[in-house]
Each structure stands twice: as C-alpha cells, then as structure tokens.
Amino acid sequence: MQDIATGDSVFDKASIVKGNNEAYIRELLADPTVRSMIQSQPRMSLDVKDSEGCFGLKFPKNVHVLHFEVFGVIKDQERFKALFNLFATVLERLVELDLASKEDPMFTF
C-alpha cells in the first residue's frame, strides 16, 4: 500500500490516504462531498476487504466489502447518522464510478 495525495492540500494535510490503486482512490475522493464528509469524522478508517474477508470470514470470489471502523464509542446520534450517510455516499460514488455494483451479491454471514 502506498500513501496517496488527492490533490486537495487541505484534505491531504488532515488525512492519511493509503491504497493499492491510486487512480480509483483519486476518482472516489475527487468528489468534494465525500472529502468533506470524511474530514468531518475524527478517527475513522474506511477500506475495502476482498476475499480475505474480515473477522476471519471468507467472501466469495469477486465479492468485496466496504469496511468501516470508528475508534472509540459513538454516543452522539447525529454523529452516528453522519457516519451512515458517509457510508451510503461512498457506496453510491463507487457505483457511479463503476467500481461497485447495485446488484445483491447473494452473500450472507
């Protein structure tokens, strides 16, 4: 994984962006709404898990999961809502960029 600069100096200074596909990450973060929503959230991590899965689970081939982690306990309902909105916005943006599908992968835990 490499450090990635988005081209937005304020965002780049405030955030650590890492990934293995710089072009895709730059496209995702080219959306000012996505950047703003990320910047408004302290201490969180957002990444894509592939077939390795998370929590010891294995995902079917070609199924990737948007994994989101917040450090600490969330007690503020408004922050909780904002985090869900961020997650939904990122998923919508990934679909717009043809990096994700709206189709149900028919995968259950």
C-alpha positions as a Markdown table, in Angstrom:
| # | Residue | x | y | z |
|---|---|---|---|---|
| 1 | Met | 0.0 | 0.0 | 0.0 |
| 2 | Gln | 1.2 | 3.5 | -0.8 |
| 3 | Asp | 0.4 | 6.9 | 0.5 |
| 4 | Ile | -1.8 | 8.8 | -1.9 |
| 5 | Ala | -2.2 | 12.5 | -2.3 |
| 6 | Thr | -5.6 | 13.6 | -3.6 |
| 7 | Gly | -4.6 | 17.0 | -4.9 |
| 8 | Asp | -6.6 | 18.8 | -2.2 |
| 9 | Ser | -3.9 | 20.2 | 0.0 |
| 10 | Val | -6.3 | 20.8 | 3.0 |
| 11 | Phe | -7.6 | 17.3 | 2.8 |
| 12 | Asp | -4.2 | 15.8 | 2.2 |
| 13 | Lys | -2.7 | 17.6 | 5.2 |
| 14 | Ala | -5.6 | 16.4 | 7.5 |
| 15 | Ser | -6.0 | 12.9 | 6.3 |
| 16 | Ile | -3.9 | 9.8 | 5.6 |
| 17 | Val | -4.9 | 8.1 | 2.4 |
| 18 | Lys | -3.4 | 4.7 | 1.5 |
| 19 | Gly | -4.3 | 2.2 | -1.1 |
| 20 | Asn | -3.1 | 0.0 | -3.9 |
| 21 | Asn | -5.0 | 1.7 | -6.7 |
| 22 | Glu | -4.2 | 5.3 | -6.8 |
| 23 | Ala | -6.4 | 6.1 | -9.8 |
| 24 | Tyr | -9.6 | 4.6 | -8.2 |
| 25 | Ile | -9.0 | 6.4 | -4.9 |
| 26 | Arg | -8.4 | 9.7 | -6.5 |
| 27 | Glu | -11.6 | 9.3 | -8.5 |
| 28 | Leu | -13.5 | 8.5 | -5.3 |
| 29 | Leu | -12.0 | 11.4 | -3.5 |
| 30 | Ala | -12.5 | 13.8 | -6.4 |
| 31 | Asp | -16.0 | 14.3 | -5.1 |
| 32 | Pro | -15.9 | 17.3 | -2.7 |
| 33 | Thr | -18.9 | 15.9 | -0.8 |
| 34 | Val | -17.1 | 12.6 | 0.0 |
| 35 | Arg | -13.9 | 14.5 | 1.1 |
| 36 | Ser | -16.0 | 16.9 | 3.3 |
| 37 | Met | -17.9 | 14.0 | 4.9 |
| 38 | Ile | -14.6 | 12.2 | 5.7 |
| 39 | Gln | -13.0 | 15.3 | 7.1 |
| 40 | Ser | -15.9 | 15.8 | 9.4 |
| 41 | Gln | -15.3 | 12.5 | 11.1 |
| 42 | Pro | -12.5 | 12.2 | 13.7 |
| 43 | Arg | -10.5 | 9.0 | 14.0 |
| 44 | Met | -12.1 | 6.6 | 11.5 |
| 45 | Ser | -10.9 | 4.1 | 8.9 |
| 46 | Leu | -12.6 | 3.2 | 5.6 |
| 47 | Asp | -11.3 | 0.4 | 3.4 |
| 48 | Val | -12.2 | -2.4 | 1.0 |
| 49 | Lys | -11.9 | -6.0 | 2.1 |
| 50 | Asp | -11.5 | -8.6 | -0.6 |
| 51 | Ser | -11.9 | -12.4 | -0.5 |
| 52 | Glu | -9.7 | -12.4 | 2.6 |
| 53 | Gly | -12.7 | -11.0 | 4.4 |
| 54 | Cys | -12.7 | -9.5 | 7.9 |
| 55 | Phe | -13.3 | -11.1 | 11.3 |
| 56 | Gly | -12.0 | -14.3 | 9.9 |
| 57 | Leu | -14.7 | -14.6 | 7.3 |
| 58 | Lys | -14.0 | -15.5 | 3.7 |
| 59 | Phe | -16.0 | -13.8 | 1.0 |
| 60 | Pro | -16.9 | -15.4 | -2.4 |
| 61 | Lys | -14.6 | -14.5 | -5.3 |
| 62 | Asn | -15.5 | -11.1 | -6.8 |
| 63 | Val | -17.2 | -10.0 | -3.6 |
| 64 | His | -15.6 | -7.1 | -1.9 |
| 65 | Val | -16.9 | -5.4 | 1.3 |
| 66 | Leu | -16.6 | -1.8 | 2.2 |
| 67 | His | -15.3 | -1.9 | 5.8 |
| 68 | Phe | -15.6 | 1.0 | 8.1 |
| 69 | Glu | -14.2 | 1.3 | 11.6 |
| 70 | Val | -14.6 | 4.1 | 14.1 |
| 71 | Phe | -12.3 | 4.3 | 17.0 |
| 72 | Gly | -14.0 | 4.7 | 20.4 |
| 73 | Val | -17.6 | 4.5 | 21.3 |
| 74 | Ile | -20.2 | 6.6 | 19.5 |
| 75 | Lys | -22.8 | 8.1 | 21.8 |
| 76 | Asp | -23.8 | 11.0 | 19.7 |
| 77 | Gln | -26.8 | 10.2 | 17.5 |
| 78 | Glu | -26.0 | 13.0 | 15.0 |
| 79 | Arg | -22.5 | 11.6 | 14.5 |
| 80 | Phe | -23.9 | 8.1 | 14.1 |
| 81 | Lys | -26.3 | 9.4 | 11.4 |
| 82 | Ala | -23.5 | 11.2 | 9.7 |
| 83 | Leu | -21.3 | 8.1 | 9.6 |
| 84 | Phe | -24.2 | 6.1 | 8.0 |
| 85 | Asn | -24.6 | 8.9 | 5.4 |
| 86 | Leu | -20.9 | 8.9 | 4.7 |
| 87 | Phe | -21.0 | 5.1 | 4.2 |
| 88 | Ala | -24.0 | 5.4 | 1.8 |
| 89 | Thr | -22.5 | 8.3 | -0.1 |
| 90 | Val | -19.2 | 6.4 | -0.6 |
| 91 | Leu | -21.1 | 3.3 | -1.9 |
| 92 | Glu | -23.2 | 5.5 | -4.3 |
| 93 | Arg | -20.0 | 7.1 | -5.5 |
| 94 | Leu | -18.4 | 3.7 | -6.1 |
| 95 | Val | -21.4 | 2.6 | -8.1 |
| 96 | Glu | -21.2 | 5.9 | -10.2 |
| 97 | Leu | -17.6 | 5.1 | -10.9 |
| 98 | Asp | -18.5 | 1.6 | -11.9 |
| 99 | Leu | -16.3 | 0.3 | -9.1 |
| 100 | Ala | -19.2 | -1.3 | -7.3 |
| 101 | Ser | -22.5 | -2.8 | -8.3 |
| 102 | Lys | -26.0 | -2.3 | -7.0 |
| 103 | Glu | -26.7 | -6.0 | -7.6 |
| 104 | Asp | -27.1 | -8.1 | -4.5 |
| 105 | Pro | -24.1 | -10.5 | -4.3 |
| 106 | Met | -26.4 | -13.0 | -2.5 |
| 107 | Phe | -23.9 | -13.4 | 0.3 |
| 108 | Thr | -24.9 | -13.8 | 3.9 |
| 109 | Phe | -22.7 | -14.1 | 7.0 |
